[in-house]
């Protein structure tokens, strides 16, 4: 990809995110989301593979539809209340439309179908952006409008996301699709607590982004896209794959690793709000995700392929590990024990 084009796309990506997060006016927030969408499209389709072009087309159509719904929602609210302020969303139809628009942008159930396909068609560095930075502006809008949204609808969508993310990830062999369903499952955890404690939603998002960034950087370094290639990666990068196993277990939420902290606090908060049933259901649904995280961790460090692998092996490997990957890996594993 042309360095100038890459620089413009990357700058626009951060600019769009900053505009949306810092704006109080709906039109400015919408403009930031549009800049974000247009900035990520060249990064998705830069390989010119038909699957990448298909992924970028799907991404554009979904994001454009969601942005239109968001602008329509804010216009209806301004028509009936005279307010363009993001925090002054009070008209019921606007609240419902906004929930649908943000759910489409994030990939919450039942608007999740595009997300695994887009991740499967994109390169690993772009996947890192799609699962972390691109989810920050919609999450910020949810945070700002949380008091106006319907708690029952959000709870139902959250439980459905946790269930489907865990269930659909069980039979995947492509690592990018596994991480896509993992993202849908984690979105369920973020959404269920949004109304009762929005700060916990942000904490969950930050820790999820930290852990996912570590996993994608490690996969990019080892050039791993499938479970079969993951099985042979440990002989080339033993320390890195051992770290990857612990980071995957942290993403699963096993104590005493960092990923356990948000789940612990969310279950505690739901219990305080007398939502014991919802807390029990979402805790049990996380066991589905635990199964495929354990399978990934098992493939990363313990098993050898039972026969000769049918993929191209690297005859010379890059042994140097990025300091960023090492730092993020340490934080993903040790942040909770250290604190």
C-alpha atoms as a printed R data frame, in Angstrom:
    type eleno elety resid chain resno       x       y      z
1   ATOM     1    CA   UNK     A     1   0.000   0.000  0.000
2   ATOM     2    CA   UNK     A     2   1.223   3.500 -0.859
3   ATOM     3    CA   UNK     A     3   2.850   5.060  2.280
4   ATOM     4    CA   UNK     A     4   1.049   8.381  1.728
5   ATOM     5    CA   UNK     A     5  -2.325   6.634  1.425
6   ATOM     6    CA   UNK     A     6  -1.573   4.576  4.526
7   ATOM     7    CA   UNK     A     7  -0.648   7.731  6.474
8   ATOM     8    CA   UNK     A     8  -3.847   9.523  5.386
9   ATOM     9    CA   UNK     A     9  -6.001   6.488  6.305
10  ATOM    10    CA   UNK     A    10  -4.354   6.086  9.723
11  ATOM    11    CA   UNK     A    11  -4.593   9.817 10.530
12  ATOM    12    CA   UNK     A    12  -8.247   9.931  9.445
13  ATOM    13    CA   UNK     A    13  -8.973   6.896 11.600
14  ATOM    14    CA   UNK     A    14  -7.711   8.564 14.770
15  ATOM    15    CA   UNK     A    15  -9.237  11.914 13.775
16  ATOM    16    CA   UNK     A    16 -12.710  10.388 13.266
17  ATOM    17    CA   UNK     A    17 -12.485   8.584 16.602
18  ATOM    18    CA   UNK     A    18 -11.410  11.783 18.409
19  ATOM    19    CA   UNK     A    19 -14.234  13.825 16.791
20  ATOM    20    CA   UNK     A    20 -16.930  11.327 17.809
21  ATOM    21    CA   UNK     A    21 -15.676  10.874 21.366
22  ATOM    22    CA   UNK     A    22 -15.281  14.593 22.065
23  ATOM    23    CA   UNK     A    23 -18.483  15.885 20.392
24  ATOM    24    CA   UNK     A    24 -21.721  16.949 22.103
25  ATOM    25    CA   UNK     A    25 -23.661  17.491 18.875
26  ATOM    26    CA   UNK     A    26 -25.211  14.606 16.952
27  ATOM    27    CA   UNK     A    27 -24.097  15.867 13.532
28  ATOM    28    CA   UNK     A    28 -20.447  16.077 14.664
29  ATOM    29    CA   UNK     A    29 -20.650  12.560 16.119
30  ATOM    30    CA   UNK     A    30 -22.121  11.311 12.833
31  ATOM    31    CA   UNK     A    31 -19.368  13.052 10.832
32  ATOM    32    CA   UNK     A    32 -16.701  11.377 12.992
33  ATOM    33    CA   UNK     A    33 -18.265   7.954 12.406
34  ATOM    34    CA   UNK     A    34 -18.329   8.561  8.635
35  ATOM    35    CA   UNK     A    35 -14.649   9.601  8.610
36  ATOM    36    CA   UNK     A    36 -13.846   6.412 10.522
37  ATOM    37    CA   UNK     A    37 -15.706   4.222  8.036
38  ATOM    38    CA   UNK     A    38 -14.076   5.800  4.978
39  ATOM    39    CA   UNK     A    39 -10.616   5.613  6.596
40  ATOM    40    CA   UNK     A    40 -10.751   1.873  7.363
41  ATOM    41    CA   UNK     A    41 -12.015   0.755  3.918
42  ATOM    42    CA   UNK     A    42  -8.623   1.052  2.112
43  ATOM    43    CA   UNK     A    43  -6.974  -0.888  4.964
44  ATOM    44    CA   UNK     A    44  -9.511  -3.739  4.616
45  ATOM    45    CA   UNK     A    45  -9.239  -3.987  0.823
46  ATOM    46    CA   UNK     A    46  -5.492  -3.295  0.412
47  ATOM    47    CA   UNK     A    47  -4.638  -6.908 -0.546
48  ATOM    48    CA   UNK     A    48  -6.986  -6.696 -3.614
49  ATOM    49    CA   UNK     A    49  -8.081 -10.282 -2.959
50  ATOM    50    CA   UNK     A    50 -11.753 -10.952 -3.887
51  ATOM    51    CA   UNK     A    51 -12.487 -11.881 -0.274
52  ATOM    52    CA   UNK     A    52 -10.998  -8.572  0.929
53  ATOM    53    CA   UNK     A    53 -13.073  -6.611 -1.599
54  ATOM    54    CA   UNK     A    54 -16.179  -8.508 -0.461
55  ATOM    55    CA   UNK     A    55 -15.355  -7.748  3.205
56  ATOM    56    CA   UNK     A    56 -14.874  -4.027  2.509
57  ATOM    57    CA   UNK     A    57 -18.166  -3.872  0.539
58  ATOM    58    CA   UNK     A    58 -20.085  -5.576  3.381
59  ATOM    59    CA   UNK     A    59 -18.454  -3.297  5.936
60  ATOM    60    CA   UNK     A    60 -19.311  -0.157  3.955
61  ATOM    61    CA   UNK     A    61 -22.976  -1.148  3.435
62  ATOM    62    CA   UNK     A    62 -23.556  -2.020  7.095
63  ATOM    63    CA   UNK     A    63 -21.778   1.045  8.479
64  ATOM    64    CA   UNK     A    64 -23.513   3.394  6.019
65  ATOM    65    CA   UNK     A    65 -26.913   1.951  6.990
66  ATOM    66    CA   UNK     A    66 -26.135   2.284 10.702
67  ATOM    67    CA   UNK     A    67 -24.905   5.880 10.286
68  ATOM    68    CA   UNK     A    68 -28.099   6.761  8.373
69  ATOM    69    CA   UNK     A    69 -30.224   5.283 11.172
70  ATOM    70    CA   UNK     A    70 -28.224   7.228 13.759
71  ATOM    71    CA   UNK     A    71 -28.700  10.514 11.888
72  ATOM    72    CA   UNK     A    72 -32.417   9.729 11.417
73  ATOM    73    CA   UNK     A    73 -32.747   8.997 15.146
74  ATOM    74    CA   UNK     A    74 -31.100  12.291 16.154
75  ATOM    75    CA   UNK     A    75 -33.190  14.243 13.617
76  ATOM    76    CA   UNK     A    76 -36.447  12.798 15.008
77  ATOM    77    CA   UNK     A    77 -35.302  13.638 18.539
78  ATOM    78    CA   UNK     A    78 -34.445  17.224 17.480
79  ATOM    79    CA   UNK     A    79 -37.810  17.548 15.686
80  ATOM    80    CA   UNK     A    80 -39.838  16.615 18.777
81  ATOM    81    CA   UNK     A    81 -37.648  18.011 21.575
82  ATOM    82    CA   UNK     A    82 -35.596  20.773 19.905
83  ATOM    83    CA   UNK     A    83 -32.353  19.263 21.262
84  ATOM    84    CA   UNK     A    84 -29.276  18.232 19.236
85  ATOM    85    CA   UNK     A    85 -27.269  17.445 22.385
86  ATOM    86    CA   UNK     A    86 -26.187  13.785 22.592
87  ATOM    87    CA   UNK     A    87 -27.051  13.517 26.285
88  ATOM    88    CA   UNK     A    88 -30.591  14.923 25.766
89  ATOM    89    CA   UNK     A    89 -32.021  11.897 23.931
90  ATOM    90    CA   UNK     A    90 -35.557  11.541 25.297
91  ATOM    91    CA   UNK     A    91 -38.004  10.668 22.496
92  ATOM    92    CA   UNK     A    92 -38.803   6.878 22.689
93  ATOM    93    CA   UNK     A    93 -38.636   6.186 18.921
94  ATOM    94    CA   UNK     A    94 -35.233   7.927 18.768
95  ATOM    95    CA   UNK     A    95 -33.920   5.778 21.637
96  ATOM    96    CA   UNK     A    96 -35.005   2.590 19.854
97  ATOM    97    CA   UNK     A    97 -33.494   3.655 16.510
98  ATOM    98    CA   UNK     A    98 -30.240   4.656 18.208
99  ATOM    99    CA   UNK     A    99 -30.018   1.257 19.944
100 ATOM   100    CA   UNK     A   100 -30.450  -0.480 16.560
101 ATOM   101    CA   UNK     A   101 -27.878   1.792 14.859
102 ATOM   102    CA   UNK     A   102 -25.204   1.311 17.544
103 ATOM   103    CA   UNK     A   103 -25.889  -2.441 17.643
104 ATOM   104    CA   UNK     A   104 -25.291  -2.616 13.883
105 ATOM   105    CA   UNK     A   105 -22.052  -0.671 14.213
106 ATOM   106    CA   UNK     A   106 -20.752  -2.856 17.041
107 ATOM   107    CA   UNK     A   107 -22.031  -6.215 15.750
108 ATOM   108    CA   UNK     A   108 -24.407  -7.032 18.600
109 ATOM   109    CA   UNK     A   109 -26.929  -9.842 18.094
110 ATOM   110    CA   UNK     A   110 -29.161  -9.825 15.994
111 ATOM   111    CA   UNK     A   111 -27.058  -7.485 13.789
112 ATOM   112    CA   UNK     A   112 -23.875  -9.548 14.032
113 ATOM   113    CA   UNK     A   113 -23.827 -11.444 10.695
114 ATOM   114    CA   UNK     A   114 -21.387  -9.104  8.952
115 ATOM   115    CA   UNK     A   115 -18.697  -9.103 11.620
116 ATOM   116    CA   UNK     A   116 -17.127 -12.622 11.305
117 ATOM   117    CA   UNK     A   117 -17.141 -12.367  7.486
118 ATOM   118    CA   UNK     A   118 -15.426  -8.967  7.494
119 ATOM   119    CA   UNK     A   119 -12.763 -10.148  9.948
120 ATOM   120    CA   UNK     A   120 -12.159 -13.309  7.912
121 ATOM   121    CA   UNK     A   121 -11.558 -11.244  4.768
122 ATOM   122    CA   UNK     A   122  -9.245  -8.670  6.369
123 ATOM   123    CA   UNK     A   123  -5.513  -8.876  7.221
124 ATOM   124    CA   UNK     A   124  -4.510  -9.285 10.875
125 ATOM   125    CA   UNK     A   125  -3.371  -5.659 11.516
126 ATOM   126    CA   UNK     A   126  -6.719  -4.405 10.149
127 ATOM   127    CA   UNK     A   127  -8.535  -6.948 12.341
128 ATOM   128    CA   UNK     A   128  -6.784  -5.394 15.324
129 ATOM   129    CA   UNK     A   129  -8.208  -1.981 14.352
130 ATOM   130    CA   UNK     A   130 -11.696  -3.383 13.660
131 ATOM   131    CA   UNK     A   131 -11.964  -5.093 17.041
132 ATOM   132    CA   UNK     A   132 -10.512  -2.265 19.161
133 ATOM   133    CA   UNK     A   133 -10.312   1.308 17.819
134 ATOM   134    CA   UNK     A   134 -13.345   1.022 15.493
135 ATOM   135    CA   UNK     A   135 -15.535  -0.071 18.411
136 ATOM   136    CA   UNK     A   136 -14.524   2.875 20.602
137 ATOM   137    CA   UNK     A   137 -16.755   5.633 19.022
138 ATOM   138    CA   UNK     A   138 -20.003   3.557 19.146
139 ATOM   139    CA   UNK     A   139 -19.167   2.477 22.705
140 ATOM   140    CA   UNK     A   140 -18.615   6.141 23.662
141 ATOM   141    CA   UNK     A   141 -22.024   7.053 22.195
142 ATOM   142    CA   UNK     A   142 -23.630   4.239 24.198
143 ATOM   143    CA   UNK     A   143 -21.867   5.533 27.308
144 ATOM   144    CA   UNK     A   144 -23.209   9.072 26.762
145 ATOM   145    CA   UNK     A   145 -26.794   7.985 26.017
146 ATOM   146    CA   UNK     A   146 -26.990   5.146 28.592
147 ATOM   147    CA   UNK     A   147 -29.654   6.781 30.876
148 ATOM   148    CA   UNK     A   148 -32.068   7.104 27.918
149 ATOM   149    CA   UNK     A   149 -31.876   3.505 26.647
150 ATOM   150    CA   UNK     A   150 -34.221   0.608 27.371
151 ATOM   151    CA   UNK     A   151 -32.681  -1.722 30.017
152 ATOM   152    CA   UNK     A   152 -34.800  -4.773 29.077
153 ATOM   153    CA   UNK     A   153 -33.916  -4.554 25.373
154 ATOM   154    CA   UNK     A   154 -30.201  -4.096 26.116
155 ATOM   155    CA   UNK     A   155 -30.187  -7.036 28.563
156 ATOM   156    CA   UNK     A   156 -31.884  -9.338 26.030
157 ATOM   157    CA   UNK     A   157 -29.422  -8.342 23.291
158 ATOM   158    CA   UNK     A   158 -26.501  -8.774 25.697
159 ATOM   159    CA   UNK     A   159 -27.518 -12.289 26.775
160 ATOM   160    CA   UNK     A   160 -28.212 -13.269 23.132
161 ATOM   161    CA   UNK     A   161 -24.745 -11.941 22.142
162 ATOM   162    CA   UNK     A   162 -23.002 -13.872 24.928
163 ATOM   163    CA   UNK     A   163 -24.903 -17.052 23.964
164 ATOM   164    CA   UNK     A   164 -24.352 -16.793 20.210
165 ATOM   165    CA   UNK     A   165 -20.724 -15.664 20.516
166 ATOM   166    CA   UNK     A   166 -19.910 -18.708 22.644
167 ATOM   167    CA   UNK     A   167 -22.019 -21.174 20.664
168 ATOM   168    CA   UNK     A   168 -20.849 -20.183 17.151
169 ATOM   169    CA   UNK     A   169 -17.190 -20.106 18.172
170 ATOM   170    CA   UNK     A   170 -17.199 -23.784 19.110
171 ATOM   171    CA   UNK     A   171 -16.929 -25.259 15.601
172 ATOM   172    CA   UNK     A   172 -14.541 -22.749 14.005
173 ATOM   173    CA   UNK     A   173 -11.061 -23.648 12.778
174 ATOM   174    CA   UNK     A   174 -10.201 -20.187 11.419
175 ATOM   175    CA   UNK     A   175  -8.662 -18.150 14.241
176 ATOM   176    CA   UNK     A   176 -10.004 -14.833 12.909
177 ATOM   177    CA   UNK     A   177 -13.576 -16.146 13.049
178 ATOM   178    CA   UNK     A   178 -13.017 -17.489 16.570
179 ATOM   179    CA   UNK     A   179 -11.846 -14.028 17.669
180 ATOM   180    CA   UNK     A   180 -14.827 -12.413 15.897
181 ATOM   181    CA   UNK     A   181 -17.290 -14.529 17.887
182 ATOM   182    CA   UNK     A   182 -15.208 -13.849 20.993
183 ATOM   183    CA   UNK     A   183 -15.686 -10.125 20.328
184 ATOM   184    CA   UNK     A   184 -19.482 -10.589 19.999
185 ATOM   185    CA   UNK     A   185 -19.512 -12.480 23.301
186 ATOM   186    CA   UNK     A   186 -17.538  -9.746 25.091
187 ATOM   187    CA   UNK     A   187 -19.881  -7.096 23.670
188 ATOM   188    CA   UNK     A   188 -22.661  -8.906 25.516
189 ATOM   189    CA   UNK     A   189 -20.782  -8.432 28.814
190 ATOM   190    CA   UNK     A   190 -20.226  -4.737 28.064
191 ATOM   191    CA   UNK     A   191 -23.875  -4.125 27.128
192 ATOM   192    CA   UNK     A   192 -25.531  -5.889 30.053
193 ATOM   193    CA   UNK     A   193 -23.867  -3.608 32.622
194 ATOM   194    CA   UNK     A   194 -24.171  -0.387 30.571
195 ATOM   195    CA   UNK     A   195 -27.339   0.962 32.205
196 ATOM   196    CA   UNK     A   196 -26.316   0.155 35.795
197 ATOM   197    CA   UNK     A   197 -22.617   1.082 35.771
198 ATOM   198    CA   UNK     A   198 -21.344   2.665 32.510
199 ATOM   199    CA   UNK     A   199 -17.796   2.984 33.874
200 ATOM   200    CA   UNK     A   200 -17.612  -0.811 34.112
201 ATOM   201    CA   UNK     A   201 -18.483  -0.983 30.404
202 ATOM   202    CA   UNK     A   202 -15.488   1.217 29.611
203 ATOM   203    CA   UNK     A   203 -13.202  -0.804 31.904
204 ATOM   204    CA   UNK     A   204 -14.310  -4.027 30.196
205 ATOM   205    CA   UNK     A   205 -13.713  -2.468 26.774
206 ATOM   206    CA   UNK     A   206 -10.222  -1.249 27.689
207 ATOM   207    CA   UNK     A   207  -9.118  -4.597 29.110
208 ATOM   208    CA   UNK     A   208 -10.667  -6.483 26.180
209 ATOM   209    CA   UNK     A   209  -8.825  -4.176 23.733
210 ATOM   210    CA   UNK     A   210  -5.539  -4.733 25.588
211 ATOM   211    CA   UNK     A   211  -5.876  -8.525 25.482
212 ATOM   212    CA   UNK     A   212  -7.102  -8.670 21.881
213 ATOM   213    CA   UNK     A   213  -4.300  -6.365 20.705
214 ATOM   214    CA   UNK     A   214  -1.765  -8.765 22.245
215 ATOM   215    CA   UNK     A   215  -3.351 -11.768 20.503
216 ATOM   216    CA   UNK     A   216  -3.482 -10.117 17.060
217 ATOM   217    CA   UNK     A   217   0.097  -8.825 17.328
218 ATOM   218    CA   UNK     A   218   1.284 -12.316 18.301
219 ATOM   219    CA   UNK     A   219  -0.645 -13.974 15.462
220 ATOM   220    CA   UNK     A   220   0.742 -11.404 13.022
221 ATOM   221    CA   UNK     A   221   4.297 -12.073 14.250
222 ATOM   222    CA   UNK     A   222   3.922 -15.856 13.912
223 ATOM   223    CA   UNK     A   223   1.869 -15.566 10.681
224 ATOM   224    CA   UNK     A   224  -0.863 -17.813 12.120
225 ATOM   225    CA   UNK     A   225  -4.368 -17.898 10.654
226 ATOM   226    CA   UNK     A   226  -5.625 -21.445 11.333
227 ATOM   227    CA   UNK     A   227  -5.504 -23.970 14.162
228 ATOM   228    CA   UNK     A   228  -3.242 -26.225 12.053
229 ATOM   229    CA   UNK     A   229  -0.608 -23.494 11.649
230 ATOM   230    CA   UNK     A   230  -0.914 -22.614 15.335
231 ATOM   231    CA   UNK     A   231   0.058 -26.194 16.203
232 ATOM   232    CA   UNK     A   232   3.468 -25.779 14.527
233 ATOM   233    CA   UNK     A   233   4.159 -22.222 15.710
234 ATOM   234    CA   UNK     A   234   5.430 -23.249 19.146
235 ATOM   235    CA   UNK     A   235   8.625 -24.830 17.717
236 ATOM   236    CA   UNK     A   236   9.584 -21.479 16.115
237 ATOM   237    CA   UNK     A   237   8.556 -19.092 18.928
238 ATOM   238    CA   UNK     A   238   8.425 -21.021 22.255
239 ATOM   239    CA   UNK     A   239   8.283 -17.977 24.630
240 ATOM   240    CA   UNK     A   240   5.762 -16.149 22.445
241 ATOM   241    CA   UNK     A   241   3.377 -19.100 22.165
242 ATOM   242    CA   UNK     A   242   3.591 -19.716 25.924
243 ATOM   243    CA   UNK     A   243   2.604 -16.072 26.456
244 ATOM   244    CA   UNK     A   244  -0.170 -16.494 23.877
245 ATOM   245    CA   UNK     A   245  -1.615 -19.402 25.849
246 ATOM   246    CA   UNK     A   246  -1.795 -17.296 29.030
247 ATOM   247    CA   UNK     A   247  -3.291 -14.325 27.152
248 ATOM   248    CA   UNK     A   248  -6.003 -16.584 25.674
249 ATOM   249    CA   UNK     A   249  -6.815 -17.859 29.164
250 ATOM   250    CA   UNK     A   250  -6.946 -14.234 30.342
251 ATOM   251    CA   UNK     A   251  -9.408 -13.426 27.542
252 ATOM   252    CA   UNK     A   252 -11.489 -16.386 28.721
253 ATOM   253    CA   UNK     A   253 -11.674 -14.745 32.158
254 ATOM   254    CA   UNK     A   254  -9.817 -17.297 34.263
255 ATOM   255    CA   UNK     A   255  -8.565 -16.056 37.656
256 ATOM   256    CA   UNK     A   256  -6.072 -14.695 38.626
257 ATOM   257    CA   UNK     A   257  -5.387 -13.284 35.146
258 ATOM   258    CA   UNK     A   258  -6.367  -9.767 34.037
259 ATOM   259    CA   UNK     A   259  -9.457 -10.850 32.063
260 ATOM   260    CA   UNK     A   260 -11.105 -12.116 35.245
261 ATOM   261    CA   UNK     A   261 -11.397  -8.580 36.681
262 ATOM   262    CA   UNK     A   262 -14.213  -7.180 34.451
263 ATOM   263    CA   UNK     A   263 -16.308 -10.366 34.662
264 ATOM   264    CA   UNK     A   264 -15.931 -10.451 38.435
265 ATOM   265    CA   UNK     A   265 -16.977  -6.798 38.803
266 ATOM   266    CA   UNK     A   266 -19.898  -7.155 36.343
267 ATOM   267    CA   UNK     A   267 -21.326 -10.194 38.155
268 ATOM   268    CA   UNK     A   268 -20.890  -8.376 41.488
269 ATOM   269    CA   UNK     A   269 -22.699  -5.270 40.152
270 ATOM   270    CA   UNK     A   270 -25.561  -7.293 38.628
271 ATOM   271    CA   UNK     A   271 -26.017  -9.072 41.964
272 ATOM   272    CA   UNK     A   272 -26.151  -5.698 43.764
273 ATOM   273    CA   UNK     A   273 -28.864  -4.582 41.316
274 ATOM   274    CA   UNK     A   274 -30.868  -7.735 42.224
275 ATOM   275    CA   UNK     A   275 -30.389  -9.186 38.731
276 ATOM   276    CA   UNK     A   276 -29.119 -12.534 40.000
277 ATOM   277    CA   UNK     A   277 -30.814 -14.478 37.178
278 ATOM   278    CA   UNK     A   278 -29.122 -12.403 34.463
279 ATOM   279    CA   UNK     A   279 -25.758 -12.700 36.251
280 ATOM   280    CA   UNK     A   280 -26.128 -16.505 36.511
281 ATOM   281    CA   UNK     A   281 -27.140 -16.891 32.850
282 ATOM   282    CA   UNK     A   282 -24.302 -14.757 31.450
283 ATOM   283    CA   UNK     A   283 -21.751 -16.447 33.766
284 ATOM   284    CA   UNK     A   284 -22.869 -19.891 32.541
285 ATOM   285    CA   UNK     A   285 -22.761 -18.735 28.897
286 ATOM   286    CA   UNK     A   286 -19.130 -17.666 29.342
287 ATOM   287    CA   UNK     A   287 -18.297 -21.371 29.806
288 ATOM   288    CA   UNK     A   288 -19.028 -21.893 26.092
289 ATOM   289    CA   UNK     A   289 -16.342 -19.351 25.257
290 ATOM   290    CA   UNK     A   290 -13.988 -20.931 27.777
291 ATOM   291    CA   UNK     A   291 -14.136 -24.183 25.803
292 ATOM   292    CA   UNK     A   292 -12.801 -22.727 22.549
293 ATOM   293    CA   UNK     A   293 -10.243 -20.533 24.343
294 ATOM   294    CA   UNK     A   294  -8.921 -23.671 26.022
295 ATOM   295    CA   UNK     A   295  -8.815 -25.411 22.641
296 ATOM   296    CA   UNK     A   296  -6.801 -22.517 21.169
297 ATOM   297    CA   UNK     A   297  -4.455 -22.501 24.181
298 ATOM   298    CA   UNK     A   298  -4.059 -26.292 23.899
299 ATOM   299    CA   UNK     A   299  -3.204 -26.028 20.194
300 ATOM   300    CA   UNK     A   300  -0.788 -23.146 20.847
301 ATOM   301    CA   UNK     A   301   1.500 -24.899 23.316
302 ATOM   302    CA   UNK     A   302   0.776 -28.553 23.980
303 ATOM   303    CA   UNK     A   303  -0.104 -30.498 20.855
304 ATOM   304    CA   UNK     A   304   1.763 -31.456 17.738
305 ATOM   305    CA   UNK     A   305  -0.164 -32.079 14.508
306 ATOM   306    CA   UNK     A   306  -0.776 -35.842 14.194
307 ATOM   307    CA   UNK     A   307   0.404 -35.924 10.571
308 ATOM   308    CA   UNK     A   308   2.371 -33.826  8.129
309 ATOM   309    CA   UNK     A   309   0.821 -30.366  7.862
310 ATOM   310    CA   UNK     A   310  -0.295 -29.312  4.371
311 ATOM   311    CA   UNK     A   311   0.713 -25.676  4.646
312 ATOM   312    CA   UNK     A   312   3.881 -23.828  3.717
313 ATOM   313    CA   UNK     A   313   6.504 -23.719  6.459
314 ATOM   314    CA   UNK     A   314   8.884 -20.838  6.967
315 ATOM   315    CA   UNK     A   315  12.473 -21.962  6.454
316 ATOM   316    CA   UNK     A   316  13.802 -18.856  8.169
317 ATOM   317    CA   UNK     A   317  12.025 -17.131 11.028
318 ATOM   318    CA   UNK     A   318  12.247 -13.680 12.522
319 ATOM   319    CA   UNK     A   319  13.317 -14.332 16.114
320 ATOM   320    CA   UNK     A   320  13.042 -10.753 17.377
321 ATOM   321    CA   UNK     A   321   9.855  -9.982 19.289
322 ATOM   322    CA   UNK     A   322   8.459  -6.455 19.327
323 ATOM   323    CA   UNK     A   323   8.744  -4.692 22.724
324 ATOM   324    CA   UNK     A   324   5.116  -3.571 22.274
325 ATOM   325    CA   UNK     A   325   3.944  -7.201 22.038
326 ATOM   326    CA   UNK     A   326   5.936  -8.148 25.139
327 ATOM   327    CA   UNK     A   327   4.597  -5.199 27.161
328 ATOM   328    CA   UNK     A   328   0.980  -5.760 26.149
329 ATOM   329    CA   UNK     A   329   1.330  -9.490 26.835
330 ATOM   330    CA   UNK     A   330   2.654  -8.844 30.343
331 ATOM   331    CA   UNK     A   331  -0.179  -6.398 31.099
332 ATOM   332    CA   UNK     A   332  -2.809  -8.772 29.665
333 ATOM   333    CA   UNK     A   333  -1.654 -11.499 32.050
334 ATOM   334    CA   UNK     A   334  -0.354  -9.726 35.158
335 ATOM   335    CA   UNK     A   335  -2.370  -6.496 35.507
336 ATOM   336    CA   UNK     A   336  -4.826  -7.935 38.050
337 ATOM   337    CA   UNK     A   337  -2.223  -9.838 40.178
338 ATOM   338    CA   UNK     A   338   0.079  -6.792 40.217
339 ATOM   339    CA   UNK     A   339  -2.713  -4.412 41.222
